[in-house]
Amino acid sequence: MSGKSDNPKQAAKRKSLPEVLRLNLRAMRLIYRRYPHLILSGQLVAIWRALPAYVNISFSAQILEELAGNRDKNRLLLLILLTLTINALLSLVDALLTRYKTLSTNLFFHKVRKILGEKQLDMDYSILEKPETAEKVNHIWQLHYNSGWGLINVAGRFEAFTQAFISLFVGIALVVSLFTSKVPQSAGPLTVLNSPLFLVGLVAALLLLTWAAPFFITKSQGIWASQASQTALGNRIMGFYGNMGRQEQGAEDIRIYRQDRFGDKFYKDKTGYWCSKGSYARLCRGSMGLYRVVASAIPALFTGLIYGFVGLKALGGAFGVGMMTQYIRVISRFSDNISSLLRSWGFLRNNAPFLENVFDFLDIPNEMSQGSLPLEREKVREYEIEFRDVSFCYPGSTQYALRHVNVKFQAGKCMAVVGENGSGKTTFIKLLCRLYDPTEGQILLNGIDIRKYDHQQYLDFFSVVFQDFQLTNFSLAQNVSGSDEYDARRIVSCLRRAGLGERLEELPEGIESYYGTHFHPDGIHFSGGEAQKIAIARALYKDAPFIILDEPTASLDPIAEAEVYSKFNGIVQDKTAIYISHRLSSCRFCDEILVFQNGFIVQQGSHKELLTDRDGKYSQLWFAQAQYYSGETG
């Protein structure tokens, strides 16, 4: 993880011009590589839109000039037809480019989420599970979602920058004659408008005002950026309390225990971040608000100065009313473009620290070896897995979850992993599935360290139903297959094998029935036991050589759990099955049982062998639980 400061205010002070450019250009390259049409469409629209406004200004000025002068009907008709024709063509091209841009930029907000999400999926699980990783992701996303910092607005600001830059050069061509046209000597005192010193002073004043508005906006924006962490926290708190009433998960607890009253203090406390006496309100009443007010007032001063100068030159006879209109509109637009350039630069500068945080996250390197040795699925029954003196300590912890684990087991067998809560059972499985690598020791597959095998191929060898398994609010078919493309017959077969056949027959939409009503009003609310069977069907559909049940039936009573395991034992057939539980209802069906206690394997053997040791941990657990799932004692 990066050791750089996450404080945007401090980081902004350290960002030099090259650093700001490097970070923003890297952001544009990242977006272009992923979504090239998004950048291309935005830049094309920016270039195109820099032109039409000046075309209209020029033709409007000529029409007014003709009306105030010769009033030649033929020339007026020609100018009007040209204006209408060119505007029609410009509007057509603009509509086509806008459509291209809309299609290209559609859902960009979610595309940014995809960039961050793919990084999380690509991360080592051990890194992803670190609290600091989760905090960094949450911080980045809160700033994207609530304040627009980070990747979300970079392309748009570059688009504004391009449009303003091109408009400036077009505007210069139309405004040069304002300063070169002379007031006649007969104008008397107004000839001072021809003075080079006066013109230099005027241009300096205009440039000062043009620079001042975005300067104060950038200052205000900088204060806002410095509040990013507090803003994100304030939004998270507001979002939490604001959404309590519509939460599905935990809705019963909220109502029974009136947990909504936790929000009373939030809604009544006026000193909260977003409240009337909070820090945001103080900033708005203080320097941040003052900068915004000054920035808003400056355009009025600029407009007054321009109107005065152009009006006096027209009064002195330097040009007619048509050109007067053109100059006023062009210079106002010229000023807007300079302001847009400076505002865009101010955003890019203030946004640079947030981009740095994004890239710090995207640049987190994986630590686990990806391996290269292939795995041959057809030889899976010949595989032997060995834990050789394996110890493991979770990142950030000093306490070992597993110590000196030594065990071998053959593929094609059924094994139970038992023990009380916190004994190391799930950690054992996470290491087997290579979600983590051992802190000490080795895990071998046919005598070869599993870190040398192709990582993805190795993961494909396992189907796991975790205790806290997750199902999505999509259809049964999508939940079981994990894809939009699936074999319907296989899905039905797996659901029936998992024990959901009768329920499936009752569903009007069959496997197309939605899980829950989040995405479909006719979705089905399945019970906890039915959800577990769907998760088991998903494991079967993957058809991996190793199937692991990590206490997915913990919410069932012991008899129901025993029934699930007895059926599942017949389902797995020649696959390697591993059952993990702190209850022993599955153990009688297994070839081998591992008993964990305090991170150690304290016993190993078959059900009958372990029961013969009356003083052993297994016997103690068995006789304490046997009354719940069997009338027998062994």
Secondary structure as UniProt FT lines:
FT   HELIX           8..14
FT   HELIX           17..34
FT   HELIX           36..49
FT   TURN            50..51
FT   HELIX           52..68
FT   TURN            69..70
FT   HELIX           73..105
FT   TURN            106..107
FT   HELIX           108..122
FT   HELIX           125..128
FT   HELIX           131..147
FT   TURN            152..153
FT   HELIX           154..180
FT   HELIX           185..194
FT   HELIX           196..226
FT   HELIX           228..243
FT   HELIX           244..246
FT   TURN            249..250
FT   HELIX           251..256
FT   TURN            257..258
FT   HELIX           259..261
FT   HELIX           262..268
FT   TURN            270..271
FT   TURN            273..274
FT   TURN            276..277
FT   HELIX           279..285
FT   HELIX           287..316
FT   HELIX           321..362
FT   HELIX           377..382
FT   STRAND          384..393
FT   TURN            395..396
FT   STRAND          400..410
FT   TURN            411..412
FT   STRAND          414..419
FT   TURN            421..422
FT   HELIX           425..432
FT   TURN            433..434
FT   STRAND          440..445
FT   TURN            446..447
FT   STRAND          448..449
FT   HELIX           450..452
FT   HELIX           455..459
FT   TURN            460..461
FT   STRAND          462..465
FT   TURN            467..468
FT   HELIX           476..481
FT   HELIX           488..497
FT   TURN            498..499
FT   HELIX           501..506
FT   TURN            508..509
FT   HELIX           510..512
FT   STRAND          514..515
FT   TURN            521..522
FT   HELIX           528..542
FT   STRAND          546..550
FT   TURN            552..555
FT   HELIX           558..571
FT   TURN            573..574
FT   STRAND          576..581
FT   TURN            585..586
FT   HELIX           587..589
FT   STRAND          592..597
FT   TURN            598..599
FT   STRAND          600..605
FT   HELIX           607..611
FT   TURN            614..615
FT   HELIX           617..629
//
